[in-house]
Amino acid sequence: MTGPAKQDGPGRPAEAVPVPAPRAAEPPRRARIVLAEVSRRDDRSGRTRAELAEQTRVGEALVRGLVQAQLALALRLSLVVLIALGGLPWLFAIAPSVGRITLLGVNLPWLLLGVASFPFLIGVGWAYVRLAERNEQDFTDLVQRPER
């Protein structure tokens, strides 16, 4: 099929410009959807998320479990800090000879309570963050895991 002739200049007709023929519409590609698999997978994990969002009894129990796990972790690590740092003055009071030891010209109590306590607290803080993130990841896995 050709379109109207174009003029190349005054008085000279040019060649006809071809016009493309309209294409036949291609049929859409077919996709196979298995509703049983999709609904089974989404309903179970979606149901747990909905219970969390709607604050049902099950959702409250899940969140309460996470909060209790985080609280238990915080209390355990607080107890470690309390025993380690709070026990040092008891050690120096019970065994005064340990409190008189000097290292590098500084008394041992000053080194332990004034210097060594900071890396210890940083280590406990690092452990808390790692373990708390693991608790949260376990909770997330529980919520997103498909029920069987």
C-alpha positions, 0 to 999 in steps of 0.5 A: 500500500502506498501513500500520496505522492510527494513532490521533490521540488517544483514541477517534479513528482517524487516516488510514493511513500510506502505506508505500513499495513496495520498489524493483526493484534497478537493474542495475549500469552496465556499464563497458568494460575493454580489457585489452590497453591496461591491461596494456601500459601497467602492465606496462612501467612496472611492470616497471621499478619492480619491477626497481628494487624487487627490485634486479635488474641493470637496476635497479642499472644505473638507480640507478648511472646516477643516482648517477653523474650526481649525482656528476658534477654535484657534481664539476663544480661543485666544480671551478668553486668551486675554480677561482674561489675557489682561483684568487684567491690565485694571481691576487694572488700573480702580479699583486701590483698587483691585490691592492693595489687598494682599493674603498670603502677596503677591499683587493680581496682582502678584498672578493673572498674575504671578501664576494663569495665568499658570494653566489658560494657561494650561487649555486653551491649554488642551481645544484646543487640545481636541476640535481640535481632535474632529474637526479632528475626525468629519472630518475623520467620514465625509470622511469615512461615506458612502454616502446615 
